[in-house]
Amino acid sequence: MLASAWKIIRNRLEALDNSGLTDARIKAQLLERPDLREEYLILYDIVNTLVDALQHRFSVLAMSASA
């Protein structure tokens, strides 16, 4: 499951890169192009959800190891 989530993230990052998003002008591009902004925010949500799931999994492992 985690590998699939990371693959989705990588594919979306590649799509953003292919659509012209650049590090130097990212803020301006996100303001100018709603399509890029929407894709970026979707990616942001996916990463946050994945991180939350991994943190929860880690806390469960840490609690079971200390018991």
C-alpha positions in Angstrom: 0.0 0.0 0.0 2.7 2.5 0.9 4.7 1.8 -2.2 1.5 2.5 -4.3 1.0 5.8 -2.5 4.6 6.9 -3.1 4.2 5.9 -6.8 1.1 8.1 -7.1 3.0 10.9 -5.5 5.9 10.5 -7.8 3.7 10.3 -10.9 1.9 13.5 -9.8 5.2 15.3 -9.2 6.3 14.2 -12.7 3.0 15.5 -14.2 3.6 18.9 -12.5 7.1 19.0 -13.8 6.0 18.1 -17.3 3.3 20.8 -17.2 6.0 23.5 -16.6 6.1 24.0 -12.9 9.5 25.3 -11.9 11.1 25.8 -8.5 12.2 29.3 -9.3 8.7 30.6 -10.1 6.4 28.2 -8.2 4.5 30.8 -6.2 3.8 32.9 -9.3 2.8 29.9 -11.4 0.4 28.6 -8.8 -1.2 32.0 -8.6 -1.4 32.3 -12.4 -2.6 28.8 -13.3 -5.5 27.3 -11.4 -5.0 23.9 -13.0 -1.4 23.7 -11.5 -2.7 25.0 -8.2 -5.4 22.4 -8.0 -2.9 19.6 -8.8 -0.4 20.9 -6.3 -3.0 21.1 -3.5 -4.2 17.5 -4.3 -0.6 16.3 -4.1 -0.1 18.3 -0.8 -3.2 16.5 0.7 -2.0 13.1 -0.5 1.4 13.6 1.1 -0.2 14.9 4.4 -2.5 11.8 4.5 0.4 9.5 3.9 2.5 11.1 6.6 -0.3 11.0 9.1 -0.8 7.3 8.4 2.9 6.6 8.8 3.1 8.5 12.1 0.1 6.6 13.4 1.7 3.3 12.4 5.0 4.3 14.0 3.2 5.3 17.3 1.5 1.9 17.4 4.8 0.2 16.9 6.5 2.3 19.5 3.7 1.6 22.1 3.8 -2.1 21.5 7.6 -2.2 21.8 7.6 -0.5 25.1 5.0 -2.7 26.6 
